[in-house]
């Protein structure tokens, strides 16, 4: 029972840290610091966070970071879309409809 409590506690703390990084990334993006947003969101996106995957896709799609590419936007949108992220599904559809990055 104590082991399970520790597992739940670690998961809750990880979730809170991810949420804080998402918020900080949004604040950085609103301030125009897209490089900072990318650095904050990338670890969360790599761990499967769909909001972060969507945001990374946006940074690539809007060419807001130096390494931006339409193909990378599609990759990140696809990761989030397959997990049910509606905005990622919409943006992925637009990419396919326009033949950009696919």
Number of C-alpha atoms within 10 A of each C-alpha: 5 7 8 9 10 11 11 12 12 12 12 12 12 12 14 12 13 20 16 13 20 21 15 16 24 20 15 17 18 11 10 12 15 21 16 16 26 22 13 21 25 19 15 20 22 13 11 14 20 23 19 27 27 29 26 26 29 22 23 24 23 12 15 18 18 10 9 17 18 19 16 19 28 26 19 24 31 22 21 26 22 12 13 12 17 14 15 27 19 13 20 25 16 12 19 13 10 10 10 15 15 14
